[in-house]
Amino acid sequence: MLVEIAERRGDEVVAKIDAADGYEKTWAEKPDAVIDFSHHAAVPGFVAKAAEAGIPYVIGTTGLNAEEQAAVDAAAKKIAIVQSGNYSLGVNLLLGLVKIAARNLGARYDAEIVEMHHRHKKDAPSGTALMLARAVAQGRGIDLDANAVYGRHGDTGERPEGEIAIHALRGGSVVGDHTVMFAGDVERIELTHKAQSREAFAAGAFDAAQWALTAAPGIHTMQDILFGN
């Protein structure tokens, strides 16, 4: 998908890297930028190499642990890094709408986030679901870690006010569905994005790579690119 989009855009792909047979294991020719949709364990080594060479880096990989994220943070002191759980225009517009809704509705409306992906997705919840949860927390002016719950099981008791719940569903060939529900006593508001093709994610990554060519070192997001946040 990434290669096909690059060809349509007229961009030159100088290396295709993958652990599978038939692919290069690193880049030989210095690229203008690197786009990484790999496994999270592969990110630290490649982002460190990019930092040494001064190459802007776009990360679409999710599920990084604390040590892996620390490697990204260290590299960001030298190069521009765009890191996002989702690069689609629609999802990033949804993030803005969710933040506005959370700010205006407050904790009186219970926030529930439901995401569904294909059966092969290995991390849960999705990076996009976590981004949406952070948007709710930012809109409310609260800390996500102190208020998040991931699924429910057993005797959980009544739902506490201010809780932000994230639920992950897996099955079939679903590209990616995300719904943020604000449930009040007399009404319910649902904001939904459904990806019909993975191309929605890939195209935004190339826009991010182009933007990063002239960006200052640091970690940036698609919100920065689209809205200057």
Secondary structure, 3 states (H helix, E strand, C coil): CHHHHHHHHCCCCCCCECCCCCCECCCCCCCCCEEECCCHHHHHHHHHHHHHHCCCEEECCCCCCHHHHHHHHHHCCCCEEEECCCCCHHHHHHHHHHHHHHHHHHHHCEEEEEEEECCCCCCCCCHHHHHHHHHHHHHHCCCHHHHEEECCCCCCCCCCCCCEEEEEEECCCCCEEEEEEEECCCCEEEEEEEECCCHHHHHHHHHHHHHHCCCCCEEECHHHHHHCC
